[in-house]
Amino acid sequence: MKEQKETTSVLNNLIETLKDGEEGFKQAAEAVKDPQLKSLFVEYSEQRSQFAMALQSQVQSLGNEPETGSSATGALHRGWITLKSAVTSGDDHAILAECERGEDSAVKEYRKALDDDLSPSLHQLVSRQYTDIKAAHDRIRNLRDSRKS
Protein backbone atom coordinates (compact mmCIF):
# COMPACT_ATOMS: atom_id res chain seq x y z
CA MET A 1 0.00 0.00 0.00
CA LYS A 2 1.16 3.53 -0.78
CA GLU A 3 2.59 5.94 1.74
CA GLN A 4 0.26 8.69 2.92
CA LYS A 5 2.12 11.34 0.92
CA GLU A 6 1.66 9.40 -2.33
CA THR A 7 -1.98 8.62 -1.54
CA THR A 8 -2.58 12.31 -0.81
CA SER A 9 -1.07 13.20 -4.19
CA VAL A 10 -3.39 10.76 -6.00
CA LEU A 11 -6.44 12.08 -4.13
CA ASN A 12 -5.48 15.74 -4.63
CA ASN A 13 -5.15 15.10 -8.35
CA LEU A 14 -8.72 13.74 -8.38
CA ILE A 15 -9.90 16.72 -6.33
CA GLU A 16 -8.44 19.10 -8.95
CA THR A 17 -10.15 17.09 -11.69
CA LEU A 18 -13.46 17.26 -9.81
CA LYS A 19 -13.11 21.01 -9.23
CA ASP A 20 -12.46 21.44 -12.96
CA GLY A 21 -15.63 19.50 -13.74
CA GLU A 22 -17.65 21.37 -11.14
CA GLU A 23 -16.73 24.72 -12.68
CA GLY A 24 -16.97 23.45 -16.27
CA PHE A 25 -20.48 22.10 -15.74
CA LYS A 26 -21.49 25.30 -13.98
CA GLN A 27 -20.37 27.35 -16.97
CA ALA A 28 -21.98 24.90 -19.40
CA ALA A 29 -25.28 25.20 -17.48
CA GLU A 30 -25.12 28.97 -17.89
CA ALA A 31 -24.42 28.69 -21.62
CA VAL A 32 -26.99 26.14 -22.84
CA LYS A 33 -30.50 27.06 -23.93
CA ASP A 34 -32.20 23.71 -23.28
CA PRO A 35 -33.68 23.71 -19.73
CA GLN A 36 -33.17 19.93 -19.37
CA LEU A 37 -29.48 20.26 -20.25
CA LYS A 38 -29.17 23.21 -17.89
CA SER A 39 -30.64 21.09 -15.09
CA LEU A 40 -28.39 18.13 -15.92
CA PHE A 41 -25.25 20.28 -15.93
CA VAL A 42 -26.20 21.86 -12.58
CA GLU A 43 -26.72 18.36 -11.17
CA TYR A 44 -23.30 17.21 -12.43
CA SER A 45 -21.64 20.36 -11.06
CA GLU A 46 -23.12 19.69 -7.62
CA GLN A 47 -22.14 16.01 -7.83
CA ARG A 48 -18.52 16.95 -8.57
CA SER A 49 -18.53 19.30 -5.59
CA GLN A 50 -19.80 16.53 -3.29
CA PHE A 51 -17.23 14.05 -4.65
CA ALA A 52 -14.44 16.59 -4.07
CA MET A 53 -15.58 17.18 -0.49
CA ALA A 54 -15.57 13.43 0.20
CA LEU A 55 -11.98 13.14 -1.10
CA GLN A 56 -10.89 16.28 0.77
CA SER A 57 -12.17 14.68 3.95
CA GLN A 58 -10.10 11.56 3.21
CA VAL A 59 -6.95 13.66 2.67
CA GLN A 60 -7.56 15.43 5.98
CA SER A 61 -8.00 12.09 7.74
CA LEU A 62 -4.54 11.16 6.44
CA GLY A 63 -3.26 14.25 8.26
CA ASN A 64 -2.55 16.20 5.08
CA GLU A 65 -3.77 19.35 3.39
CA PRO A 66 -6.40 18.72 0.69
CA GLU A 67 -6.44 20.49 -2.67
CA THR A 68 -9.06 23.22 -2.79
CA GLY A 69 -8.86 24.54 -6.34
CA SER A 70 -8.82 23.42 -9.92
CA SER A 71 -5.83 22.86 -12.16
CA ALA A 72 -4.31 25.14 -14.78
CA THR A 73 -5.40 22.66 -17.45
CA GLY A 74 -8.92 22.85 -16.10
CA ALA A 75 -8.90 26.61 -16.40
CA LEU A 76 -7.95 26.22 -20.06
CA HIS A 77 -10.75 23.67 -20.51
CA ARG A 78 -13.30 26.00 -18.94
CA GLY A 79 -12.05 28.87 -21.06
CA TRP A 80 -12.62 26.78 -24.12
CA ILE A 81 -16.22 26.14 -23.10
CA THR A 82 -16.73 29.89 -22.70
CA LEU A 83 -15.08 30.60 -26.03
CA LYS A 84 -16.96 27.85 -27.82
CA SER A 85 -20.34 28.91 -26.45
CA ALA A 86 -19.68 32.56 -27.31
CA VAL A 87 -18.55 31.76 -30.85
CA THR A 88 -21.44 29.41 -31.50
CA SER A 89 -24.02 31.51 -29.64
CA GLY A 90 -24.49 28.82 -27.02
CA ASP A 91 -24.81 25.93 -29.47
CA ASP A 92 -25.91 23.06 -27.21
CA HIS A 93 -24.26 20.38 -29.40
CA ALA A 94 -20.89 22.16 -29.27
CA ILE A 95 -21.16 22.59 -25.50
CA LEU A 96 -22.04 18.90 -25.07
CA ALA A 97 -19.03 17.96 -27.21
CA GLU A 98 -16.75 20.09 -25.02
CA CYS A 99 -18.26 18.64 -21.82
CA GLU A 100 -17.63 15.16 -23.15
CA ARG A 101 -14.00 16.12 -23.77
CA GLY A 102 -13.73 17.25 -20.15
CA GLU A 103 -15.32 14.03 -18.96
CA ASP A 104 -12.86 12.00 -21.07
CA SER A 105 -10.15 13.57 -18.95
CA ALA A 106 -11.98 12.80 -15.67
CA VAL A 107 -12.52 9.16 -16.67
CA LYS A 108 -8.81 8.87 -17.51
CA GLU A 109 -7.74 10.37 -14.16
CA TYR A 110 -10.04 8.04 -12.22
CA ARG A 111 -8.75 4.99 -14.10
CA LYS A 112 -5.21 6.05 -13.25
CA ALA A 113 -6.15 6.41 -9.56
CA LEU A 114 -7.85 3.01 -9.53
CA ASP A 115 -4.66 1.44 -10.90
CA ASP A 116 -2.83 2.90 -7.90
CA ASP A 117 -2.26 0.98 -4.71
CA LEU A 118 -4.96 2.64 -2.58
CA SER A 119 -6.26 1.24 0.69
CA PRO A 120 -9.37 -0.95 0.26
CA SER A 121 -11.70 1.75 1.66
CA LEU A 122 -10.23 4.48 -0.57
CA HIS A 123 -10.31 2.19 -3.59
CA GLN A 124 -13.99 1.52 -2.90
CA LEU A 125 -14.77 5.27 -2.61
CA VAL A 126 -12.86 6.14 -5.80
CA SER A 127 -14.47 3.19 -7.59
CA ARG A 128 -17.99 4.36 -6.65
CA GLN A 129 -17.21 7.87 -7.87
CA TYR A 130 -15.67 6.50 -11.07
CA THR A 131 -18.87 4.58 -11.82
CA ASP A 132 -20.93 7.79 -11.58
CA ILE A 133 -18.41 9.81 -13.60
CA LYS A 134 -18.31 7.16 -16.34
CA ALA A 135 -22.14 7.14 -16.42
CA ALA A 136 -22.15 10.96 -16.74
CA HIS A 137 -19.60 10.75 -19.55
CA ASP A 138 -21.67 8.18 -21.44
CA ARG A 139 -24.89 10.16 -20.95
CA ILE A 140 -23.27 13.35 -22.25
CA ARG A 141 -21.83 11.47 -25.23
CA ASN A 142 -25.25 10.02 -26.03
CA LEU A 143 -26.92 13.43 -25.72
CA ARG A 144 -24.25 14.94 -27.96
CA ASP A 145 -24.77 12.20 -30.56
CA SER A 146 -28.56 12.64 -30.48
CA ARG A 147 -28.21 16.38 -31.16
CA LYS A 148 -25.87 16.26 -34.14
CA SER A 149 -26.75 18.95 -36.61
C-alpha positions in Angstrom: 0.0 0.0 0.0 1.2 3.5 -0.8 2.6 5.9 1.7 0.3 8.7 2.9 2.1 11.3 0.9 1.7 9.4 -2.3 -2.0 8.6 -1.5 -2.6 12.3 -0.8 -1.1 13.2 -4.2 -3.4 10.8 -6.0 -6.4 12.1 -4.1 -5.5 15.7 -4.6 -5.1 15.1 -8.4 -8.7 13.7 -8.4 -9.9 16.7 -6.3 -8.4 19.1 -8.9 -10.2 17.1 -11.7 -13.5 17.3 -9.8 -13.1 21.0 -9.2 -12.5 21.4 -13.0 -15.6 19.5 -13.7 -17.7 21.4 -11.1 -16.7 24.7 -12.7 -17.0 23.4 -16.3 -20.5 22.1 -15.7 -21.5 25.3 -14.0 -20.4 27.4 -17.0 -22.0 24.9 -19.4 -25.3 25.2 -17.5 -25.1 29.0 -17.9 -24.4 28.7 -21.6 -27.0 26.1 -22.8 -30.5 27.1 -23.9 -32.2 23.7 -23.3 -33.7 23.7 -19.7 -33.2 19.9 -19.4 -29.5 20.3 -20.3 -29.2 23.2 -17.9 -30.6 21.1 -15.1 -28.4 18.1 -15.9 -25.2 20.3 -15.9 -26.2 21.9 -12.6 -26.7 18.4 -11.2 -23.3 17.2 -12.4 -21.6 20.4 -11.1 -23.1 19.7 -7.6 -22.1 16.0 -7.8 -18.5 16.9 -8.6 -18.5 19.3 -5.6 -19.8 16.5 -3.3 -17.2 14.1 -4.7 -14.4 16.6 -4.1 -15.6 17.2 -0.5 -15.6 13.4 0.2 -12.0 13.1 -1.1 -10.9 16.3 0.8 -12.2 14.7 3.9 -10.1 11.6 3.2 -7.0 13.7 2.7 -7.6 15.4 6.0 -8.0 12.1 7.7 -4.5 11.2 6.4 -3.3 14.2 8.3 -2.5 16.2 5.1 -3.8 19.4 3.4 -6.4 18.7 0.7 -6.4 20.5 -2.7 -9.1 23.2 -2.8 -8.9 24.5 -6.3 -8.8 23.4 -9.9 -5.8 22.9 -12.2 -4.3 25.1 -14.8 -5.4 22.7 -17.5 -8.9 22.9 -16.1 -8.9 26.6 -16.4 -7.9 26.2 -20.1 -10.7 23.7 -20.5 -13.3 26.0 -18.9 -12.0 28.9 -21.1 -12.6 26.8 -24.1 -16.2 26.1 -23.1 -16.7 29.9 -22.7 -15.1 30.6 -26.0 -17.0 27.8 -27.8 -20.3 28.9 -26.5 -19.7 32.6 -27.3 -18.5 31.8 -30.8 -21.4 29.4 -31.5 -24.0 31.5 -29.6 -24.5 28.8 -27.0 -24.8 25.9 -29.5 -25.9 23.1 -27.2 -24.3 20.4 -29.4 -20.9 22.2 -29.3 -21.2 22.6 -25.5 -22.0 18.9 -25.1 -19.0 18.0 -27.2 -16.8 20.1 -25.0 -18.3 18.6 -21.8 -17.6 15.2 -23.1 -14.0 16.1 -23.8 -13.7 17.3 -20.2 -15.3 14.0 -19.0 -12.9 12.0 -21.1 -10.1 13.6 -19.0 -12.0 12.8 -15.7 -12.5 9.2 -16.7 -8.8 8.9 -17.5 -7.7 10.4 -14.2 -10.0 8.0 -12.2 -8.8 5.0 -14.1 -5.2 6.1 -13.2 -6.2 6.4 -9.6 -7.8 3.0 -9.5 -4.7 1.4 -10.9 -2.8 2.9 -7.9 -2.3 1.0 -4.7 -5.0 2.6 -2.6 -6.3 1.2 0.7 -9.4 -1.0 0.3 -11.7 1.7 1.7 -10.2 4.5 -0.6 -10.3 2.2 -3.6 -14.0 1.5 -2.9 -14.8 5.3 -2.6 -12.9 6.1 -5.8 -14.5 3.2 -7.6 -18.0 4.4 -6.6 -17.2 7.9 -7.9 -15.7 6.5 -11.1 -18.9 4.6 -11.8 -20.9 7.8 -11.6 -18.4 9.8 -13.6 -18.3 7.2 -16.3 -22.1 7.1 -16.4 -22.2 11.0 -16.7 -19.6 10.7 -19.6 -21.7 8.2 -21.4 -24.9 10.2 -21.0 -23.3 13.4 -22.2 -21.8 11.5 -25.2 -25.3 10.0 -26.0 -26.9 13.4 -25.7 -24.2 14.9 -28.0 -24.8 12.2 -30.6 -28.6 12.6 -30.5 -28.2 16.4 -31.2 -25.9 16.3 -34.1 -26.8 18.9 -36.6 
